[in-house]
Amino acid sequence: MADPNPDQQAWAELFGIQAPIGDGQGEAGEARRGLFSRLRENLTRPRQAISPQLAGIFAPKLVTEETWEQLEEALITADCGMEESLAVVEELRAETREGRIVGGQDLARALWRVIARDMAPEPARISLEHTPTVIMVVGVNGSGKTTTVGKLAHRLSSLGKSVVIGAADTFRAAAVDQLAVWAERAGAQLVRQGPGADPGAVAYDAVASGRSRGADVVLIDTAGRLQTKHNLMEELRKVAGVPAKLDPTAPHETLLVLDATTGQNGLSQARLFHEAITLTGVILTKVDGTAKGGIVLPIRRDLDLPVKLVGSGEKLEDLQPFDAEAFARAIFSPEA
């Protein structure tokens, strides 16, 4: 029997469902290596930003005090954050004292494993146990929310799930038009109203439509807003409360789309959005740009928020479930 397509398998694991049978693309190990290779290719720029520093750190035969200073600086440069960088270095120091790390190559192997574990102590999941499962997507302007919602709808449909999309970004006409294209591609129903309509009303209609149709998932796209604008965040809080009028447990996921190129400012965004509406996870986009990638660490350590998806390009396949091991290896390991 053919193996599941590796892309489909990764998405099915994220949602906790059975993957459709694919076209015999190989064993699970082969599939994972293929996904890693593509991720590594898409993360060329983040890797190039830190690899010169890491190359010098990994080269010596013996780890010295200077090694730790250089590593700390490299991790901070990679947007890992001060406290997180110090914690990683201290753990690796302890391994050195225990004799598990002696030279640069030992350090290279240990570094990405520690970072991967800290980025995701357990695999991220998006449960589809509710019918419908309501997923609200939020973020600042230009972070890629609408495109992400469209890609999510397409992926869910390809896994056999019925989807309703709520176009609650009523301030940007292009967002609704963009979602209409994605909805048609995905075979999803689009719930929309006129420009300037109440976004809460759109969210309500989308959830109501999903319930009446027996849809598996309702995706709600919201307008971009700066996390420092109190009135806009208050509006978002109200929109986030609307689904609960129809289902007290909704929204079941509230995902922040975060532009990785914003670096440490992304942590501030995540913190303020989390305070306003209680996030369940992060979708990290544009990691193929000038991002360094390390921002995943402080988001996880400081806010206890998992990164559930990562976007590394414009193509449909460039949005993938977050794989901490592949991500950490792609940036922090010298191995091909």
C-alpha positions in Angstrom: 0.0 0.0 0.0 1.3 3.5 -0.8 2.6 5.7 2.0 0.9 9.0 2.9 2.2 12.0 1.1 4.8 13.5 3.5 3.2 16.9 3.4 -0.2 15.4 4.1 1.2 13.3 6.9 2.7 16.3 8.7 -0.6 18.1 8.5 -2.6 15.1 9.6 -0.3 14.8 12.6 -0.9 18.5 13.5 -4.6 18.0 13.4 -4.6 14.5 15.0 -6.3 12.8 12.1 -5.6 10.0 9.6 -3.6 11.1 6.6 -5.0 10.2 3.1 -3.0 7.5 1.3 -0.5 9.2 -1.0 1.4 8.1 -4.1 4.2 5.9 -2.6 6.6 8.7 -1.8 8.7 6.6 0.6 9.0 5.6 4.2 8.5 8.0 7.1 12.2 8.6 7.4 12.5 9.5 3.8 9.5 11.8 4.0 11.0 13.6 7.1 14.4 14.0 5.3 12.6 15.5 2.3 10.7 18.0 4.4 13.9 18.9 6.3 15.8 19.5 3.0 13.1 21.9 1.8 12.9 23.7 5.1 16.7 24.1 5.1 16.6 25.5 1.6 13.9 28.0 2.6 15.9 29.0 5.7 19.1 29.8 3.8 19.1 33.5 4.7 18.5 33.0 8.5 21.2 30.3 8.5 23.7 32.5 6.6 23.1 35.3 9.2 24.5 33.1 12.0 26.6 30.4 10.3 29.8 32.4 10.2 29.7 32.9 13.9 28.8 29.3 14.6 31.5 28.0 12.2 34.2 29.7 14.4 32.6 28.3 17.5 32.4 24.7 16.2 35.9 24.6 14.7 38.2 24.4 17.8 39.1 21.0 19.2 38.5 22.2 22.8 35.7 24.3 24.2 37.1 27.3 26.2 35.7 30.2 28.1 35.9 32.2 24.9 33.7 29.6 23.2 30.9 30.3 25.7 31.2 34.1 25.2 31.0 33.7 21.4 28.1 31.3 21.6 26.1 33.6 23.9 26.7 36.5 21.5 25.7 34.3 18.5 22.4 33.2 20.1 21.5 36.8 21.1 22.2 37.9 17.6 19.9 35.1 16.3 17.0 36.7 18.3 17.0 34.0 21.0 16.8 36.6 23.7 19.1 37.4 26.6 17.6 35.1 29.2 17.1 32.2 26.8 20.6 32.5 25.4 22.1 32.4 28.9 20.0 29.4 29.9 21.1 27.5 26.8 24.7 28.3 27.4 24.5 27.3 31.0 23.0 24.0 30.2 25.7 23.3 27.6 28.3 24.3 30.2 26.9 21.7 32.5 27.2 19.0 29.8 30.9 20.1 29.4 31.5 19.7 33.1 30.0 16.2 32.9 32.3 15.3 30.0 29.7 15.0 27.4 31.0 18.0 25.4 34.7 18.4 24.8 35.2 20.0 21.4 33.4 22.1 18.9 31.8 19.2 17.1 30.4 17.9 20.3 29.0 21.4 20.9 27.5 21.6 17.4 25.6 18.4 17.9 24.4 19.3 21.4 23.3 22.9 20.5 20.6 22.3 18.0 19.2 19.4 20.2 18.9 21.7 23.2 17.4 24.5 21.2 14.9 22.1 19.5 13.8 20.8 22.9 13.3 24.3 24.3 11.4 25.5 21.2 8.9 22.6 21.5 9.0 20.4 24.6 6.1 18.5 23.1 4.7 18.4 19.5 2.2 21.2 18.7 -1.3 20.1 17.9 -4.5 21.8 16.7 -7.4 19.6 17.8 -10.4 19.2 15.6 -12.6 17.5 18.3 -15.3 20.2 18.2 -17.8 20.4 15.4 -17.1 22.9 14.2 -13.7 23.7 15.5 -13.5 27.5 15.5 -10.0 28.9 14.7 -9.5 32.7 15.0 -6.4 34.2 13.3 -5.1 37.5 14.6 -2.0 39.7 14.1 -0.6 43.1 13.1 -0.9 44.6 9.6 1.2 42.9 6.9 2.0 39.8 8.9 0.4 37.5 6.4 -2.9 36.6 8.2 -5.2 36.4 5.2 -2.8 34.3 3.1 -2.3 32.0 6.1 -6.1 31.6 6.5 -6.4 30.7 2.8 -3.6 28.2 3.0 -5.1 26.6 6.1 -8.5 26.3 4.4 -6.8 24.6 1.4 -4.9 22.2 3.6 -7.9 21.3 5.7 -10.0 20.7 2.6 -7.3 18.4 1.1 -7.6 16.3 4.3 -11.3 15.9 3.7 -12.5 18.5 6.1 -15.3 20.9 5.3 -14.4 24.5 6.0 -16.3 27.8 6.5 -14.2 31.1 6.3 -15.3 34.2 8.0 -14.0 37.4 6.4 -14.0 39.5 9.5 -11.4 41.9 8.2 -14.1 44.3 7.0 -11.7 47.3 6.7 -9.6 46.0 3.9 -11.6 45.0 0.8 -8.5 43.3 -0.7 -8.6 40.8 2.2 -12.1 39.7 1.4 -11.3 39.4 -2.3 -8.2 37.4 -1.5 -10.1 35.0 0.8 -12.8 34.6 -2.0 -10.1 33.2 -4.3 -8.8 30.8 -1.6 -12.3 29.7 -0.7 -13.0 28.8 -4.3 -9.7 26.9 -4.5 -10.4 25.0 -1.3 -14.1 24.4 -1.9 -14.9 26.3 1.3 -17.9 28.5 2.0 -17.0 32.2 2.5 -19.1 34.3 4.9 -18.7 38.0 4.2 -20.5 41.4 4.6 -20.0 44.8 3.0 -17.0 47.1 3.7 -17.0 48.6 7.1 -19.4 46.0 8.5 -19.2 44.9 12.1 -16.5 42.2 12.3 -18.2 40.6 15.2 -21.3 40.1 13.1 -19.2 38.4 10.5 -17.7 36.1 13.1 -21.1 35.3 14.4 -22.5 34.5 11.0 -19.5 32.3 10.2 -19.9 30.2 13.3 -23.6 30.0 12.8 -23.2 28.9 9.2 -20.6 26.3 10.3 -22.9 24.9 12.9 -25.9 24.7 10.6 -23.9 23.0 7.8 -22.1 20.6 10.2 -18.8 22.0 9.0 -15.6 20.6 10.5 -13.8 23.9 10.8 -14.6 27.6 10.9 -11.6 29.9 10.1 -12.1 33.6 11.1 -9.7 36.1 9.6 -9.5 39.4 11.5 -8.3 42.9 10.6 -4.6 43.7 11.3 -4.0 46.0 14.2 -1.1 47.4 16.1 -0.8 45.8 19.5 -0.3 49.3 21.1 -3.6 50.7 19.9 -5.9 50.2 22.9 -9.2 50.8 21.0 -8.3 48.3 18.3 -7.3 45.7 20.8 -10.6 46.3 22.7 -12.4 45.7 19.5 -10.5 42.5 18.9 -11.4 41.3 22.4 -15.1 41.8 21.6 -14.8 39.9 18.3 -13.0 37.1 20.1 -15.9 36.8 22.5 -18.5 36.5 19.8 -18.1 32.7 19.0 -18.9 31.9 22.6 -22.4 33.2 22.1 -23.0 30.1 20.0 -20.5 27.7 21.5 -19.3 28.4 25.1 -16.0 26.6 24.3 -15.2 28.7 21.2 -12.9 29.9 19.8 -11.0 26.7 20.2 -7.8 28.1 18.8 -6.7 31.7 18.7 -3.5 31.9 16.6 -1.2 34.9 16.3 0.4 35.3 12.9 3.8 36.8 13.7 6.3 38.2 11.1 9.6 36.7 12.1 11.5 39.6 10.6 10.4 41.8 13.4 12.8 40.1 15.7 12.5 40.8 19.4 9.6 43.2 18.7 7.6 40.0 17.9 7.8 39.0 21.5 6.2 42.3 22.5 3.5 41.7 20.0 2.8 38.2 21.2 2.8 39.3 24.9 0.2 42.1 24.3 -2.1 40.0 22.1 -1.9 37.2 24.6 -2.9 39.6 27.4 -5.8 40.9 25.4 -7.4 37.7 24.1 -5.4 34.6 25.4 -3.6 33.0 22.5 -3.3 29.3 22.0 -0.3 29.4 19.6 1.7 31.3 17.1 2.1 31.0 13.3 5.6 32.3 12.4 5.8 33.8 8.9 8.5 35.2 6.6 11.2 33.1 8.2 12.9 33.0 4.8 13.6 36.7 4.9 15.8 38.7 7.2 14.6 36.7 10.3 17.1 35.0 12.5 14.7 32.3 13.7 15.6 32.3 17.4 12.5 34.3 18.4 10.7 30.9 18.8 12.7 30.4 22.0 11.5 33.5 24.0 8.0 33.0 22.7 8.0 29.5 24.2 9.9 30.2 27.4 8.5 33.6 28.3 4.9 33.2 27.2 4.6 29.3 27.1 3.1 29.7 23.6 3.8 27.0 21.0 4.7 27.8 17.5 2.2 25.6 15.5 2.9 26.6 11.9 5.8 28.2 10.1 5.7 30.0 6.8 8.8 30.3 4.7 7.5 31.6 1.3 4.5 32.4 -0.8 3.7 29.0 -2.2 1.1 26.8 -0.6 3.7 24.2 0.4 5.8 26.9 2.2 3.3 26.9 5.1 4.1 23.8 7.2 3.4 22.5 10.7 6.3 23.6 12.9 8.9 20.9 13.4 11.3 22.1 16.1 13.9 19.5 15.3 14.0 20.3 11.6 13.8 24.1 12.3 16.7 24.0 14.8 18.9 21.8 12.6 18.2 24.0 9.6 19.5 27.1 11.4 21.8 26.0 14.1 23.5 22.8 12.8 26.4 22.7 10.4 25.2 19.4 9.0 23.7 19.2 5.5 
